[in-house]
Amino acid sequence: MAPPPIRLLLADVDGTLVTQDKVLTDRAISAVAKLRQAGILFAVTSGRPPRGMSMLIEPLELSTPIAAFNGGLFARPDMSVIEQQVIPDEVTPDVIELLHARGMSVWVYRGADWFVLDPKGPHVAREAWTVRFDPTQVDSFAAVSDGTAKVVGVSDDHDAVQQAAAAARERFGDHVSASRSQPYYADVTHPDANKGGVVRYLSQTYNIPAEQIATIGDMPNDVLMFARSGLSIAMGNASHEVQRAARRVTTTNQDEGFANAVERFVLP
């Protein structure tokens, strides 16, 4: 019996939809246009803040809600907020302390703002270039730790990042969701702010059964959306762990993996 046709594709952004240089290729744009022509909805989700995905809206003609902060905030294409979920205020200072204690630089996101202690810290310049806006420097996170959408631990010690995400899950349990969004980022968000929740939200919003939703990504935080969708696709640049969690594997994001996946696995 043939599987039901795909009616919506949900894509991760960094490492998936764009190249390592954060470029949206002509083939990726064309692939999304082909989805639109076939009547298949297209949506994006990322650990990025909503403003960090605004450059995708025009070339991809996005009409679906944008799931920022791994699903912690849903925004319309005009950047107006539909809904958001924040880390419990009493937990945020302890999350920051845990990440600091593990030798990480820490970033805090609240609403549309991004706060750092050191604007010259690891990956700040590259992140600012990626999302196309600069962070706000603060002397302390004490004044900005309420209503926090996401706390990020940043380190080039990739094992330490993985261990920090695991430690946050173990210590804070059901109060947070913690996972790696890049090898050097440990993202901590509201417990329901994860990419599996994004699939559930889109399924309910558009009345599309999960088995008719396809997902594509490259990082461990994408595995939760793989588990909730009928067709899951891992990028060729994903780890073996992530690839094993998906039903299909495409080429890397340097080799048009997104466009190849759309054409090979998603389009009827």
Order of alpha helices (4+ residues) and beta strands (2+ residues): beta-alpha-beta-alpha-beta-beta-beta-alpha-beta-beta-alpha-beta-beta-alpha-beta-beta-alpha-beta-alpha-beta-alpha-beta-alpha
